């Protein structure tokens, strides 16, 4: 599957994630109150390039809010310097999808490490314990799409 085909599937994937999360976690999502998050607008969102020299993490959020279908949605790009500490292990009520852009990334899902290279995709459905780290000796970057019922919180 190429990136264009994957991108075409994102809306359908986003719509089905709450049911998949419930099936995997046994947690029924509570109906969200009327969305207080800003609506995500149709459009084009500018990219981001980190500074030439950085340590740890750098990133940029493209948008964060609610789709008209009451699906919470957030998209960002993350850059990890070689040797950067992985993020704390966590789980969410929303799902996260990673698309590796450059470098080598370790995606730790429910205690199992997976190594992703450019073009690879990983997903943690709601309730999955996870963390991400740079597993190579060059900068690693990846796009993240977070989707779930109701506003996306961190």
C-alpha positions in Angstrom: 0.0 0.0 0.0 1.4 3.4 -0.9 1.0 6.6 1.1 -1.7 7.9 -1.2 -3.8 4.8 -0.8 -3.2 4.9 3.0 -4.3 8.6 3.1 -7.5 7.7 1.2 -8.3 5.2 3.9 -7.8 7.5 6.9 -11.4 8.8 7.1 -12.8 5.3 7.1 -10.2 4.2 9.7 -11.0 7.1 11.9 -14.8 6.3 11.8 -14.2 2.7 12.8 -11.6 3.3 15.6 -14.1 3.8 18.5 -15.7 0.4 17.8 -12.3 -1.3 17.5 -11.1 0.3 20.7 -14.2 -1.0 22.6 -13.6 -4.5 21.2 -10.0 -4.5 22.3 -10.2 -2.8 25.6 -13.8 -3.7 26.7 -14.2 0.0 27.5 -17.4 1.5 26.1 -16.7 5.1 25.2 -18.9 7.5 27.2 -20.9 9.7 24.8 -19.0 13.0 24.7 -20.8 16.2 25.8 -21.1 18.8 23.1 -17.6 19.4 21.7 -15.8 22.3 23.4 -12.8 21.8 21.2 -12.4 24.0 18.1 -13.6 22.6 14.8 -11.0 21.3 12.4 -11.4 23.3 9.2 -11.0 22.0 5.7 -7.8 23.4 4.3 -4.0 23.0 4.0 -1.8 23.3 7.0 1.9 24.4 6.7 4.7 22.1 7.4 7.6 22.4 9.9 11.3 21.9 9.8 13.1 21.7 13.1 16.2 23.7 13.8 19.5 22.3 12.4 20.7 21.5 15.9 18.3 20.2 18.5 18.4 17.7 21.3 15.6 15.6 22.5 12.3 16.3 20.6 11.0 18.9 18.3 7.6 19.0 16.7 4.7 20.8 15.2 0.9 20.4 15.5 -1.0 20.9 12.3 -4.5 20.9 13.8 -6.2 19.8 17.0 -10.0 19.8 17.4 -13.3 18.2 16.3 -14.4 17.0 12.9 -18.1 17.7 12.0 -18.8 14.0 12.8 -18.0 14.5 16.5 -14.7 12.7 16.0 -11.8 14.3 17.8 -8.7 14.6 15.6 -5.1 15.8 16.0 -2.2 15.7 13.5 1.4 16.5 14.2 4.9 15.7 13.1 7.6 14.7 15.7 11.4 14.8 15.3 13.6 12.8 17.6 17.3 13.4 18.0 19.6 10.4 18.2 19.8 9.2 21.8 16.7 11.1 22.9 14.8 9.5 25.8 11.6 7.8 24.8 8.3 9.4 25.9 6.7 8.0 29.1 4.7 4.8 28.6 1.0 5.8 28.4 -2.4 4.8 27.0 -5.2 7.0 25.9 -9.0 6.8 25.2 -8.2 7.8 21.6 -6.1 5.9 19.0 -2.8 7.0 17.5 -1.4 6.2 14.0 2.3 6.8 13.2 3.7 7.1 9.7 7.5 7.1 9.7 9.0 9.8 7.5 12.8 9.3 8.1 15.1 7.4 10.4 14.4 4.3 12.4 11.7 4.3 15.2 11.0 1.8 17.9 7.3 1.7 18.7 6.7 -0.2 22.0 3.1 -1.6 22.1 1.8 -3.5 25.2 5.3 -4.6 26.1 6.5 -5.6 22.6 9.0 -3.6 20.5 8.4 -3.0 16.8 11.0 -1.3 14.6 9.7 0.9 11.8 11.5 2.4 8.8 10.5 5.2 6.4 7.0 4.5 4.9 6.0 2.0 7.7 2.8 2.6 9.7 2.1 1.7 13.3 -1.1 2.0 15.3 -2.0 1.9 19.0 -5.8 1.6 19.3 -7.4 3.2 22.4 -6.2 1.5 25.6 -2.8 0.3 24.2 0.2 1.0 26.4 2.9 2.5 24.2 5.9 4.7 23.8 8.1 5.8 20.8 11.8 6.4 20.6 14.5 7.0 18.0 16.2 3.6 17.4 18.9 4.9 15.0 21.9 7.2 14.8 20.2 9.9 12.7 17.2 12.1 13.3 14.0 10.2 13.2 10.7 11.9 12.2 7.1 10.7 11.9 3.6 12.0 11.4 1.0 11.2 14.0 -2.8 11.2 13.6 -4.8 10.9 16.8 -8.5 10.1 16.5 -11.3 9.2 18.9 -14.8 9.9 20.1 -15.0 13.3 21.5 -12.1 15.8 22.1 -8.5 14.5 22.1 -6.9 15.2 25.4 -3.3 14.7 26.6 
